[in-house]
Amino acid sequence: MAHMEMVLDIYKRPYNAEIPVICMDESPKQLIKETKHPIKARPGNLEKFDYEYQRCGVCNIFLASEPLAGKRYVKITERKTKKDWAYFIEVIAEKYSNAKKIILIMDNYGTHKPGSLYETFEPEKAKMLWDKFHFVYTPKHGSWLNMAEIELNVLNGQCLNRRIDQISIIEKETKSWQENRNNKNSQINWQFTTTDARIKLKRLYPTLQD
């Protein structure tokens, strides 16, 4: 409950360019190749795909979202190791180089730890990056509190909801999606509050005895 209420309190804060609130999430994307050419759509008939396909591996989608500014940044990697995460943290730090502190909300994965920075960079740089951020973790089974998860769902629904066999195509299309959505300053209308949580999730709070 403590982690949940901390995240919800952060979401209530007004926009502050010096201390931006960033949500980060990641998701695997299976690379799938068609084994037969689809039948194109025509009047009265939808496009048809064969049920057979060929697996071509998996890539990983890193996404950082600044909800109050309507901005998001996507990076595609071949894997999702500690170093891949650390390099994405470096990307976020560069995007917000003028910020005094970056509040980063993310899931509590084993790779999402300060130690991953030290396994990737020299100690001086690792410490510099760690000092740049304030890591805030969503609670266990509480990934729905991470607004970046909503952005990932939008990305998958608008851009990647089909069979794609090459990582280069995913990189190209996610970049276009990112630019288009950023140009529109598309924002998430988050309405769930601590008060809502204490009412709707009352069963999850401990019962105090007199």
N, C-alpha and C positions, 0 to 999 in steps of 0.2 A: 504494500500500500504506500509505503514511504516513497519508493521510486516513482510510482504512478503519480502521486500528488506533486512531486517535484517537477516532473515533466509538464503536468497541467498548469502549474504555477508559472513555469517558463513561457508557455504558450500565451499567457495573459499579458506578458510584458509588451510595452509599446516598441515600435521600431527604433533601433539604435544602430547606426552605421558603425560606430566604434566598437560595439559589442554585438555583432550579428548572431542570430540564432539559426544554426544550420542543422538540417536533418539528413542523416546518411543511411543508405541501405544498399544491399547488394542482392543479386538474384542470378541463378544460372540460366542459360539459354541453350537448349539443345540445337545443334546444327543438323538439319535434316534435308536430304536431297530427294527430289522426285525420281522415281525409277521409270515412270512413263509420263509423257507429255500430257498436261491437263487439257481437257476439252473446253475451249473458250466459250464464254457466254454468248447467247444469241437471243433474239426476241422470243420470249416465252420460256426460255430455259436458262437456268443458272450455270455458272462455271462448275465443271465437275473435276474432281481429283480422285486418283486411284488410291485405294486404302493401303497399298504397299509403299514403303519408303526405305531409304538407306540412311543409317545414322553416320554422321561425319564428325562426331565428337561433341564437346561442350565448351562454351565460352562463359565468361562471367561479366555481368553488368554492374558497375559501380555507379551510384547516383547520389548526388548531394543536392539538396533543395533548401532555398532560403524562402520560407513561406510568405513572410511579410513583404518581401521585395518582388515576389513573383519570378524568381530566378531559379534555374536548376542547371546542373552540370553532369554530363555522363561520360564515363570512361569504360571502354571495353577491353578486357584482358583475357588471355588464354587460360589463366588459372585464378584461384582465389586464395593465395597463400598470404602469410604474414607480410611478406615483402610487397606483394601487390597492394595490400591495404595501406601499408606505410607510404608507398609512392602516391597513392590517391590522397592521403592526408597531406602530402607535400603539395599536390595540385591545389587542394582547397586553401592551404596557407598562402600560396602564390596568388590565388584569385582574390584573397582578402588580406593582402599585404599591409594595407593601411589600418586594419583593425587593431585595437589594443588587445582584445581577447576574443576568441571565437568559441561560442557555446555550441558543442557538437553533440546532438542527440542521436544515439544509435543503439542497435541491439547488442546484447552482452555475449557476443561470439568470442571464441578463444583467440581469434586473430586480432580482435579489436582491443588490444592492450598496449600500454606504453612500451612494454618490452619489445614489441614488434618493431618499434622505431629504432631501438638500440641494436636489433639484429639486422637492420637494413642500412643504417647510416653511421657515420663516425659519431662518437659520444657528444661532441660539441653541437652537431646539427640535430641529433636526436633530442637533446635537452632543449634546444631552441624551439623545435617543433612542439614538444610537450608543453613548454611554457606558454606557447601561443594559444593552446586550446584548454578548454574546460570540458572534460568528457562527462556526459550524462547518459546513463544507461537505462533503457526501458526495462521493466520488470520481466521476470520469467513468464512466458506465455502472454506477454503484453506487447508484442511487436505491433499490434494495431494502433498503439499510441504514437508510433513513428510516422510522421506525415510523409516521409520519403517513400514509405510503402504505398501510399496512395498514388504518388507520382509514378512509381514503377508500374502500378496497375494501369494507369493512363497510358504510359509508354507502350506496354504490351498490347493494350486494346486498340490504340491508334496506329501503331507502327509495326509491331512484331508478331501479330496474330496470324501467322501463316508459316509455311515451311521455308526456311532459309538455310542454305548449305555452306555459305562462306562468311567468315568473320568480317571480311572487308565490306560486305554488303551491310551487315549489321552496324558497323562503324559509320558508314556513309549515311544510312537512314536515321540512326539515332542522333547524329550530328544535325541533320536537317530538322528533325523533330524538336531538338533542343533549341535551335535558333528560332524556329517558328513560335514555339511556346514562350520563349523569353521575350521576343518582340511584342507579344501580346500582353506581357506581364500577367500571365495566367496565375491566379492564386487559388488556394484551398480555403474554403469557407468552414473552418474548424469551429464547432460550437460546443463540444463536450467539455464541461468544466469540473472542478473539484466538487462543487455542490452536486452536480449530476452524479458523479461517481459515488458519493456518500449515500445517495438515495438508491440509484439503480444497482449498485454493486455492494449494497449493505451487507449481504451474506458473506462477503469476502473479508470484511473487517473483523478483527477479534472482538469477542464479547467480554466486556469488563465486569468483574464481580465486585460487589460492595464488600 
